[in-house]
Amino acid sequence: MIDQVAPGRLADWFALDASAPPVLLDVREPWERQTASVTPQGFTLVAIPMNEIPTRLAELDPAQRIACLCHHGARSQRVAAFLAQNGFAEVANVAGGIDAWSLQHDTSVPRY
């Protein structure tokens, strides 16, 4: 089962394992990231669109905690499940996506 982490609780989830730098994996399309994006704070932001994940999997480190982010949480949930099936042990889905991030965590992030 994939952890569902609210945007405001992401730092706590990342802190559960300090052995490797945490990653927020943004799986949205480039135009979406241009419209609304997060500022990395205590994590590395990696942007790989969902449809490119299988061919770019080697860019991710299975030893890192990876939380996946999309617009509302559906695409990122699928990516998190894919990562888990491919040997990534510490994966989560940012519940509600960038939309929830804007509403609950950082209102300066535009909604679309």
Secondary structure as UniProt FT lines:
FT   STRAND          3..5
FT   HELIX           7..9
FT   HELIX           10..15
FT   STRAND          23..26
FT   HELIX           30..35
FT   STRAND          44..47
FT   HELIX           50..52
FT   HELIX           53..56
FT   HELIX           57..59
FT   TURN            62..63
FT   STRAND          66..69
FT   HELIX           74..85
FT   TURN            86..87
FT   STRAND          91..94
FT   TURN            95..96
FT   HELIX           97..100
FT   HELIX           101..105
FT   TURN            107..108
//
